[in-house]
Amino acid sequence: MTLTAEQQSVLSATGCEIAFDNLTRQLYATDASIYQIEPAGVAFPRNAQEASRVIRAAADAGISVIPRGAGTGLVGGAIGDGLVIDFARHNRQISDLDPDRRTVRVGPGVVLDRLNAFLGPHGLGFGPDVATSSRATLGAMIANNSSGAHVPVYGTTADHVRSLEIVLADGRVERVGTDGEALREQRESIAALVQLHAREIAERMPSGLLKRWPGYALDRFSREPSNLNHLLCGSEGTLAAIVSAELNLVPLPRQKGLGLVFFASVAEAMQATVALLDLKAAAIEHIDHVLLDQTRGQLQFQAARDLLELEAKPCESVLLVEFYDQVAGRLDALSRRRLGLRTLLLKNPAEMNLVWALRKAGLSLLTSRKGDAKPVTGVEDTAVRPEQLPAYVAGLEAIMRPLGLEACYYGHAAAGLLHVRPVLDLHSTADQKKFRQAADEVSALVRQFRGSLAAEHGVGIARTE
């Protein structure tokens, strides 16, 4: 949308820094998705009061608002033609740390790695560990209900939120938590609607999934209707803008051990994942040859390639199986399973960090692939129950093979979530048609398994087409 001079004047009168110039609007027209929408302007509030004033002014002027963090989202959730509100430039305060209660308060612009660096000397950390931790902000993680590799241990961000300070669409600032006092009338009205439709909610929202989205978490709210945080976490800025959060913290693991199991095919790795679930690993991550091949010739990953002996002992697929506590015995139990081609056991923190750095670089490695054909998003965030993975991957291959598509499969195997990225040239009309066909067929396949079409990357634009 194009703002009138009067609308720009109303917004500027709030005292909040706002940019209307073409360059800034072009910079904020994209996030990490494939979409591009130029906003009407970009606001940079320094605190809750400025955020409140600019959101109220936007509402009075009939302008939609789009809260934004660091723009690392893959589904277009941080872009739109209204007023983008950037909470990442400012709002980076960390306060009220209580090591005994294991709580802390953060601004929405705090980056996850910075928070964990602050907490580390106290033996504490924030549980969910997204791959973009070097740039992902806590406000956006809450808005997206992000999780990460260690979801079997830590769950999602919603599991660690105690209270939220929010700005509503009319500019009101409220603090909501478990006591149910704030916004009581609205909360009770929503609870009544949820109760009225409880059977349909139970039928439509799949159970047994460690990572599940899209949609407001009505099932979670129905179990604790006094806590509006259950609806706000994962609502992607559609219900309120987050201006501060009180978080629960977790003790850092006393020990860590990492087992790597190498396979001749993705199918074998998925079968092994099911066989390993009883070991209760902190994480089981999957990397396939498409991603591993991208590390070839890259100096920053050569040490990891040497450690994994990828040149001398090539493979199609690797499982990263991490354990916390009782490490020696659990790594030994993994080794005795004699799965796949071979197993490599690591206890050295520096060596484990090399492997995790490779895994965290998955997205950047894939997007840097040479040529016009890239592993693309669109069906990259589906999830089923972990025990369904072998049949699910077979179904995916049955979709990709007739289309002549190579696809990358990597992600959180322990949670039943694979980031599936078909390699396509989206400049090509033929590949655009293949993309649409693959997306439709994968969506139908996920429904057959009563899985989730979007497990952790959110809804944004991609899931609403």
C-alpha positions in Angstrom: 0.0 0.0 0.0 1.1 3.6 -0.6 0.7 5.9 2.4 -0.8 9.4 2.0 1.2 12.4 3.3 -1.4 12.6 6.2 -0.9 8.9 7.1 2.9 9.4 7.2 2.5 12.5 9.3 0.3 10.6 11.8 2.9 7.9 12.2 5.8 10.3 12.4 4.0 12.2 15.2 4.4 9.2 17.5 8.1 10.0 18.0 9.1 6.6 16.8 11.8 6.4 14.2 10.1 5.5 10.9 11.6 5.2 7.4 9.5 5.8 4.3 12.4 6.0 1.8 12.6 3.6 -1.2 15.8 2.0 -0.1 14.7 1.0 3.3 11.4 -0.3 2.0 13.2 -2.4 -0.6 15.5 -3.8 2.1 12.5 -4.9 4.2 10.6 -6.3 1.2 12.2 -9.7 1.7 13.0 -12.1 4.5 14.7 -15.6 4.0 11.7 -16.8 2.0 11.1 -16.7 -1.8 8.6 -13.9 -1.5 9.0 -10.1 -2.0 6.4 -7.5 -0.9 7.5 -3.9 -0.4 6.1 -2.4 2.9 4.6 1.1 3.2 7.2 2.0 5.8 9.4 0.6 8.5 9.2 1.6 12.2 12.1 1.1 14.7 10.6 1.4 18.2 13.1 1.7 21.1 10.7 0.4 23.8 7.2 -0.7 24.6 5.9 2.8 24.8 7.0 3.7 21.3 5.7 0.4 20.0 2.4 1.1 21.6 2.1 4.6 20.1 3.0 3.6 16.6 0.7 0.6 16.6 -2.2 2.7 17.9 -1.5 5.4 15.3 -1.4 2.8 12.5 -4.7 1.4 13.7 -6.3 4.8 13.7 -4.9 5.5 10.2 -6.1 2.1 8.8 -2.6 0.7 8.3 -1.8 -2.9 8.9 1.3 -3.7 10.9 3.8 -6.6 10.5 6.1 -7.2 13.6 9.5 -8.4 12.5 12.7 -9.8 14.1 15.9 -10.6 12.2 14.1 -11.6 9.0 15.4 -15.2 9.1 11.9 -16.8 8.5 11.5 -19.0 5.5 7.8 -18.6 4.9 7.3 -14.8 4.4 5.9 -14.1 7.9 7.9 -10.9 8.3 6.8 -9.1 5.1 3.7 -7.3 3.9 2.5 -4.1 2.3 1.7 -2.4 5.6 4.0 -0.9 8.3 6.8 -3.3 9.2 7.8 -2.9 12.9 11.4 -3.9 13.4 12.0 -5.1 17.0 15.6 -6.3 16.3 17.4 -2.9 15.9 16.6 -2.0 19.5 14.9 -3.8 22.4 17.9 -5.9 23.3 17.8 -5.7 27.0 18.4 -8.7 29.3 17.3 -8.2 32.9 15.9 -9.8 36.0 18.0 -12.9 35.9 17.2 -15.2 38.9 19.5 -18.2 38.8 17.7 -19.9 41.7 14.3 -19.7 40.0 15.9 -20.1 36.6 14.1 -17.2 35.0 15.1 -14.1 33.0 13.4 -11.2 31.2 14.4 -10.3 27.7 13.5 -7.8 25.0 12.2 -9.1 21.7 15.4 -8.0 19.9 17.7 -10.2 22.0 19.6 -12.7 19.8 19.6 -16.3 21.1 23.4 -16.8 21.1 23.8 -13.5 23.0 21.3 -14.7 25.6 23.1 -18.0 26.0 26.5 -16.3 26.3 25.1 -14.2 29.1 23.6 -17.2 30.9 26.5 -19.6 30.4 28.6 -18.5 33.4 25.6 -19.2 35.6 25.3 -22.8 34.2 22.0 -22.0 32.5 20.7 -21.7 29.0 17.6 -21.3 26.9 16.4 -24.7 25.8 15.2 -24.4 22.2 18.3 -24.2 20.0 17.4 -23.1 16.4 20.0 -23.4 13.7 19.9 -19.7 13.2 20.8 -19.0 16.8 23.5 -16.5 15.8 20.8 -14.1 14.5 17.4 -15.3 15.5 15.7 -13.0 18.0 13.7 -14.2 21.1 10.6 -12.2 20.1 10.5 -13.9 16.7 11.2 -17.3 18.3 8.2 -16.8 20.6 6.0 -15.5 17.7 7.0 -18.6 15.7 7.1 -21.0 18.6 10.5 -22.1 17.4 12.2 -25.3 18.7 15.4 -26.9 17.2 17.4 -30.1 17.2 16.9 -30.9 20.9 13.1 -30.8 20.9 13.0 -34.3 22.6 14.5 -32.8 25.7 13.4 -29.1 25.6 10.2 -29.0 23.6 9.3 -25.8 21.9 9.7 -22.1 22.9 6.1 -22.1 24.3 7.2 -24.6 26.9 9.6 -22.0 28.3 7.5 -18.8 28.3 6.3 -17.6 31.8 4.8 -14.3 30.9 4.6 -11.9 28.0 4.3 -8.1 27.7 2.4 -7.4 24.6 0.9 -4.6 22.5 -2.6 -5.2 21.2 -3.9 -3.8 17.9 -5.4 -0.8 19.6 -2.1 0.1 21.3 -2.9 -1.2 24.7 0.0 -2.8 26.6 -0.8 -5.9 28.6 1.2 -8.5 30.6 -0.2 -12.0 30.3 0.9 -15.1 32.1 -0.4 -18.1 34.0 -2.6 -16.2 36.5 -5.3 -15.5 33.9 -6.0 -12.0 35.2 -5.0 -10.0 32.2 -7.6 -9.8 29.4 -9.9 -12.0 31.4 -13.0 -11.2 29.3 -11.3 -12.0 26.0 -9.7 -15.1 27.5 -13.0 -16.5 28.8 -14.7 -15.7 25.5 -12.1 -17.7 23.6 -12.2 -20.5 26.1 -15.9 -20.8 25.6 -15.5 -21.0 21.9 -12.8 -23.6 22.2 -14.9 -25.7 24.5 -17.8 -25.5 22.1 -15.6 -26.9 19.3 -13.5 -29.2 21.4 -14.3 -32.3 19.4 -13.4 -30.8 16.0 -10.2 -29.3 17.5 -9.2 -32.7 18.8 -9.9 -34.3 15.4 -8.2 -31.7 13.3 -5.1 -31.1 15.3 -2.8 -34.1 15.1 -1.5 -35.6 18.3 1.8 -37.5 18.8 3.8 -34.9 16.9 6.7 -33.2 18.8 6.7 -30.4 16.2 3.3 -29.2 15.0 2.0 -26.1 13.4 0.2 -24.3 11.6 -2.7 -22.7 13.3 -3.3 -21.2 16.7 -2.5 -23.8 19.5 -6.2 -24.2 20.4 -5.5 -27.7 21.6 -2.9 -26.5 24.0 -5.0 -23.6 25.2 -7.9 -26.0 25.8 -5.8 -27.9 28.3 -4.9 -24.7 30.2 -7.5 -22.0 29.3 -6.2 -19.6 32.0 -3.0 -19.1 30.0 -3.2 -16.9 26.9 0.5 -17.5 26.2 -0.6 -20.7 24.6 -2.3 -18.8 21.9 0.3 -16.0 21.6 3.2 -18.3 21.1 3.2 -19.3 17.5 0.7 -16.6 16.4 3.3 -14.9 14.2 2.3 -11.3 15.3 -1.3 -11.7 14.2 -2.7 -11.4 17.7 -0.2 -9.0 19.4 3.3 -7.6 19.2 5.7 -8.9 21.9 7.7 -6.2 23.7 9.2 -8.3 26.5 9.1 -11.9 27.8 9.9 -13.7 31.0 11.5 -17.0 30.2 12.2 -20.3 32.0 15.8 -21.4 31.8 17.4 -24.9 31.8 20.6 -26.2 33.4 23.4 -26.8 31.0 24.1 -30.5 30.4 26.9 -31.9 32.6 28.1 -34.2 29.8 27.6 -34.5 26.0 28.4 -37.3 23.6 27.7 -37.5 19.9 27.4 -40.7 17.8 27.5 -40.5 14.0 26.0 -43.4 12.1 26.6 -43.6 8.3 24.2 -45.2 5.8 24.1 -46.2 2.2 20.6 -44.6 1.7 18.1 -42.3 3.3 15.7 -45.1 3.6 18.1 -47.1 5.8 18.7 -44.0 8.0 14.9 -43.6 8.5 14.6 -47.3 9.6 17.5 -46.8 12.0 15.8 -43.7 13.5 12.9 -45.8 14.5 15.2 -48.4 16.0 17.0 -45.7 18.0 14.0 -44.0 19.6 14.2 -46.2 22.7 17.7 -44.8 23.5 16.0 -41.5 24.4 18.6 -39.4 22.7 18.6 -35.6 23.2 18.7 -35.3 19.5 18.7 -37.4 16.3 19.5 -35.3 13.3 19.7 -36.4 9.7 22.0 -35.1 7.0 22.0 -36.5 3.4 24.5 -36.5 0.6 23.0 -33.4 -1.1 23.9 -31.3 1.9 27.2 -33.1 2.5 28.3 -32.6 -1.1 27.9 -28.8 -0.7 30.7 -28.8 1.9 33.2 -30.2 -0.6 36.0 -27.7 -1.4 34.9 -25.3 1.4 37.7 -24.6 3.7 35.6 -23.9 6.7 34.1 -27.4 6.6 37.3 -29.3 5.7 38.1 -30.2 9.3 34.6 -31.7 9.7 34.9 -33.6 6.4 38.3 -35.0 7.6 36.8 -36.0 10.9 33.9 -37.8 9.2 36.3 -39.4 6.6 33.9 -38.4 3.9 36.5 -38.8 1.1 37.8 -42.2 2.1 34.4 -43.6 3.3 31.6 -41.9 1.3 28.0 -42.4 2.3 24.5 -41.3 1.3 23.2 -40.4 4.7 24.3 -39.6 8.3 22.4 -39.6 11.6 23.8 -37.4 14.4 22.7 -39.0 17.7 23.5 -36.8 20.8 23.2 -37.9 24.4 23.2 -35.9 27.6 24.5 -37.6 30.8 25.5 -41.2 31.2 27.4 -40.6 27.9 29.8 -43.5 27.9 27.2 -46.2 28.4 24.8 -44.7 26.0 27.3 -44.2 23.2 28.4 -47.8 23.8 24.7 -48.9 23.5 24.5 -47.1 20.2 27.7 -48.7 18.9 26.4 -52.2 19.8 23.4 -51.7 17.6 25.8 -52.1 14.6 23.6 -50.0 12.3 24.5 -48.8 8.8 27.9 -48.7 7.3 29.8 -47.6 10.3 29.6 -45.6 13.6 31.8 -42.8 14.9 31.7 -41.9 18.6 32.7 -38.4 19.7 33.2 -37.0 23.3 35.6 -34.2 22.5 33.7 -30.9 22.6 35.8 -29.3 19.8 35.1 -32.3 17.5 31.4 -32.3 18.3 31.2 -28.5 17.6 32.7 -29.1 14.1 29.9 -31.5 13.3 27.1 -29.3 14.8 28.5 -26.3 12.9 28.1 -28.3 9.6 24.6 -29.2 10.5 23.6 -25.6 11.5 25.0 -24.4 8.2 22.5 -26.6 6.3 20.4 -23.8 4.9 23.3 -21.5 3.8 25.0 -24.5 2.2 22.0 -25.4 0.1 21.3 -21.8 -1.0 24.9 -21.4 -2.1 24.6 -24.3 -4.5 26.0 -23.2 -7.9 23.8 -22.8 -10.9 20.2 -21.8 -11.3 18.7 -24.9 -9.8 18.5 -24.7 -6.0 17.0 -26.9 -3.2 13.9 -24.8 -2.7 11.4 -24.2 0.2 7.7 -24.9 0.0 7.4 -28.4 1.3 10.5 -28.1 3.5 8.8 -28.2 6.9 6.5 -31.3 7.1 6.4 -33.7 10.0 5.0 -37.1 10.8 5.4 -39.3 13.8 9.0 -40.6 14.0 7.9 -44.2 13.6 6.2 -43.2 10.3 9.4 -41.9 8.7 10.4 -45.0 6.6 6.9 -45.1 5.0 6.8 -41.4 4.6 10.2 -41.1 2.9 9.2 -43.9 0.6 6.1 -41.9 -0.3 8.2 -38.7 -0.9 10.5 -40.6 -3.2 7.5 -41.9 -5.1 6.5 -38.3 -5.7 9.9 -37.0 -6.6 11.1 -39.8 -8.9 8.4 -39.5 -11.6 9.0 -35.8 -11.8 12.7 -36.4 -12.3 13.6 -34.4 -9.2 16.5 -34.7 -6.9 15.6 -33.7 -3.3 17.5 -33.0 -0.1 16.3 -34.6 3.1 17.7 -33.2 6.3 16.4 -32.2 9.7 15.1 -33.4 13.0 14.6 -37.1 12.6 13.8 -37.7 16.3 10.8 -35.4 15.9 9.7 -36.9 12.6 10.5 -33.6 10.8 12.5 -33.6 7.6 13.3 -30.4 5.6 12.5 -31.7 2.1 13.9 -29.5 -0.6 13.5 -30.5 -4.3 16.2 -29.1 -6.5 14.5 -26.7 -9.0 15.1 -23.7 -11.2 12.2 -21.5 -10.4 13.1 -19.3 -13.3 11.9 -22.2 -15.5 8.2 -22.5 -16.3 8.6 -26.3 -16.4 10.2 -26.4 -13.0 7.5 -24.1 -11.6 4.9 -26.6 -12.7 6.9 -29.4 -11.1 7.2 -27.4 -7.9 3.4 -26.9 -7.7 2.7 -30.6 -8.5 5.2 -31.8 -5.9 3.9 -29.4 -3.3 0.3 -30.6 -3.9 1.2 -34.3 -3.8 3.4 -33.9 -0.7 0.6 -32.0 1.1 -1.8 -34.9 0.3 0.8 -37.4 1.5 1.2 -35.6 4.8 -2.6 -35.6 5.3 -2.6 -39.4 4.7 -0.2 -39.7 7.7 -2.1 -37.2 9.8 1.1 -35.2 10.0 1.8 -31.5 10.0 2.3 -29.4 6.8 4.3 -26.9 8.8 6.2 -28.1 11.8 8.5 -25.3 12.9 9.0 -22.7 10.2 5.6 -21.1 10.6 2.7 -20.2 8.4 3.5 -16.9 6.8 2.6 -16.6 3.2 3.8 -20.0 2.1 1.2 -22.0 4.0 -1.7 -19.8 3.0 -1.5 -19.9 -0.8 
